[in-house]
Amino acid sequence: MITGSTRLFGIVADPIAQVRTPEVLNAYFDKQGLDAVLVPLHIGAAQLAVAFDVFRALKNLGGFIVTVPHKTAAVDLCDEVSAAAREIGAVNTVRREPDGRLVGDMFDGRGFVAGLKAEGLDPAGRRALLVGAGGAAAAIAFALAEVGVGRLTIANRTRARAEELASRVSRFYPAIQVEAGDADPTSHDLIVNSTSLGMKTGDAMPFDTELLQPEQIVAEIIMKPEMTAMLRQATLRGCVVQAGRHMLDHQARLMGEFMTRVS
Ligand SMILES: NC(=O)c1ccc[n+]([C@@H]2O[C@H](COP(=O)([O-])OP(=O)(O)OC[C@H]3O[C@@H](n4cnc5c(N)ncnc54)[C@H](OP(=O)(O)O)[C@@H]3O)[C@@H](O)[C@H]2O)c1
């Protein structure tokens, strides 16, 4: 029941109809016993700055999720962002403080790591191969470094993007060995597909799955289909596999906690 005292939350996107966050976050609020509701907010890029000003003025707004295509633009529109979100260059969750200030952070990568940990697959100390160097890959690379991955190799079709990401992560986490390399799973404990390959039938494999060994952990961030061709191949080769939905499920909890935290 929405009443006059219900706290308002939103998800900002363009297009909006495909977002799953309202179902997931409203279930989270219910579970926590919070008098809160999260609604879809369809806002185009040209009006994003105006919307942020309205959000500052909206006294019963607790916060909002930011997704495609606004994650990068949101960094400069917030009044404060975490150091990690600034390095990643994207914000996906914003909390409105009681004085109206908008504080942004990024949970894409942390959701991925939390999903692995929940399955007993803590990346700390493991040798990781991250295939891809786009937005999701950047968030995952920083989150893996944040929890102390043993070594991180970043491989991407456009090699320059992998090199650029590797140097940004190593500047921020100088103690972690990070380098751009080939998409060869050999000598890695954890292999992550963070490219968009696997969404469509007939997509190429993000790396040569014939090289996988039974003891390796193979994780996916594609959510549909749940079992991508890569995960099916990894399962056949005896690997421990992690599907993409875990990333979103765990991210939802982290985003809910961040938005409802009273500073
Ligand atoms: N599970 C979750 O919660 C979650 C969260 C965020 C995103 N995702 C999914 O993650 C995927 C990537 O999203 P993103 O935001 O990172 O996209 P993005 O910024 O556009 O990056 C796409 C990445 O895929 C690579 N790629 C695309 N087509 C390729 C091809 N034909 N061959 C080799 N590499 C190719 C790109 O390589 P180049 O640099 O060479 O172009 C780049 O590394 C999407 O499918 C998205 O749905 C899932």
The ligand as a MOL file (V3000), in Angstrom:
LIG
                    3D

  0  0  0     0  0            999 V3000
M  V30 BEGIN CTAB
M  V30 COUNTS 48 52 0 0 0
M  V30 BEGIN ATOM
M  V30 1 N 24.4760 -9.7340 -15.4420 0
M  V30 2 C 24.4400 -8.4210 -15.2510 0
M  V30 3 O 24.0080 -7.9350 -14.1970 0
M  V30 4 C 24.9780 -7.4930 -16.3170 0
M  V30 5 C 25.3000 -6.1670 -15.9880 0
M  V30 6 C 25.8230 -5.3210 -16.9960 0
M  V30 7 C 25.9560 -5.8160 -18.3000 0
M  V30 8 N 25.6050 -7.1120 -18.5830 0 CHG=1
M  V30 9 C 25.7820 -7.6510 -19.9470 0
M  V30 10 O 27.1430 -7.5380 -20.2820 0
M  V30 11 C 27.3250 -7.4050 -21.6760 0
M  V30 12 C 28.3290 -6.2980 -21.9770 0
M  V30 13 O 27.7860 -5.0540 -21.5260 0
M  V30 14 P 28.6570 -3.7160 -21.5450 0
M  V30 15 O 27.7920 -2.6690 -20.9230 0
M  V30 16 O 30.0120 -3.9660 -20.9880 0 CHG=-1
M  V30 17 O 28.7880 -3.4420 -23.1320 0
M  V30 18 P 29.9210 -2.6000 -23.8790 0
M  V30 19 O 30.4470 -1.5240 -23.0190 0
M  V30 20 O 29.3190 -2.2610 -25.2080 0
M  V30 21 O 31.1330 -3.6740 -24.1280 0
M  V30 22 C 30.9570 -4.7700 -24.9800 0
M  V30 23 C 32.1780 -5.6750 -24.8850 0
M  V30 24 O 31.9480 -6.8390 -25.6910 0
M  V30 25 C 32.9670 -6.9280 -26.6930 0
M  V30 26 N 32.3710 -7.4530 -27.9410 0
M  V30 27 C 31.1980 -7.0900 -28.4890 0
M  V30 28 N 30.9940 -7.7740 -29.6280 0
M  V30 29 C 32.0890 -8.5770 -29.8090 0
M  V30 30 C 32.4760 -9.5200 -30.8060 0
M  V30 31 N 31.7020 -9.7690 -31.8710 0
M  V30 32 N 33.6540 -10.1740 -30.6520 0
M  V30 33 C 34.4490 -9.9240 -29.5720 0
M  V30 34 N 34.1240 -9.0420 -28.5970 0
M  V30 35 C 32.9680 -8.3740 -28.7190 0
M  V30 36 C 33.4660 -5.5140 -26.8710 0
M  V30 37 O 34.7420 -5.5360 -27.4630 0
M  V30 38 P 35.3230 -4.2450 -28.2510 0
M  V30 39 O 35.8790 -3.3250 -27.1810 0
M  V30 40 O 36.3720 -4.7950 -29.1360 0
M  V30 41 O 34.1700 -3.6230 -28.9860 0
M  V30 42 C 33.4730 -5.0380 -25.4110 0
M  V30 43 O 34.5700 -5.5770 -24.7110 0
M  V30 44 C 25.9050 -7.1450 -22.2320 0
M  V30 45 O 25.4760 -8.3450 -22.8110 0
M  V30 46 C 25.0870 -6.8330 -21.0210 0
M  V30 47 O 23.7390 -7.2640 -21.1570 0
M  V30 48 C 25.1350 -7.9530 -17.6130 0
M  V30 END ATOM
M  V30 BEGIN BOND
M  V30 1 1 1 2
M  V30 2 2 2 3
M  V30 3 1 2 4
M  V30 4 1 4 5
M  V30 5 2 4 48
M  V30 6 2 5 6
M  V30 7 1 6 7
M  V30 8 2 7 8
M  V30 9 1 8 9
M  V30 10 1 8 48
M  V30 11 1 9 10
M  V30 12 1 9 46
M  V30 13 1 10 11
M  V30 14 1 11 12
M  V30 15 1 11 44
M  V30 16 1 12 13
M  V30 17 1 13 14
M  V30 18 2 14 15
M  V30 19 1 14 16
M  V30 20 1 14 17
M  V30 21 1 17 18
M  V30 22 2 18 19
M  V30 23 1 18 20
M  V30 24 1 18 21
M  V30 25 1 21 22
M  V30 26 1 22 23
M  V30 27 1 23 24
M  V30 28 1 23 42
M  V30 29 1 24 25
M  V30 30 1 25 26
M  V30 31 1 25 36
M  V30 32 1 26 27
M  V30 33 1 26 35
M  V30 34 2 27 28
M  V30 35 1 28 29
M  V30 36 1 29 30
M  V30 37 2 29 35
M  V30 38 1 30 31
M  V30 39 2 30 32
M  V30 40 1 32 33
M  V30 41 2 33 34
M  V30 42 1 34 35
M  V30 43 1 36 37
M  V30 44 1 36 42
M  V30 45 1 37 38
M  V30 46 2 38 39
M  V30 47 1 38 40
M  V30 48 1 38 41
M  V30 49 1 42 43
M  V30 50 1 44 45
M  V30 51 1 44 46
M  V30 52 1 46 47
M  V30 END BOND
M  V30 END CTAB
M  END
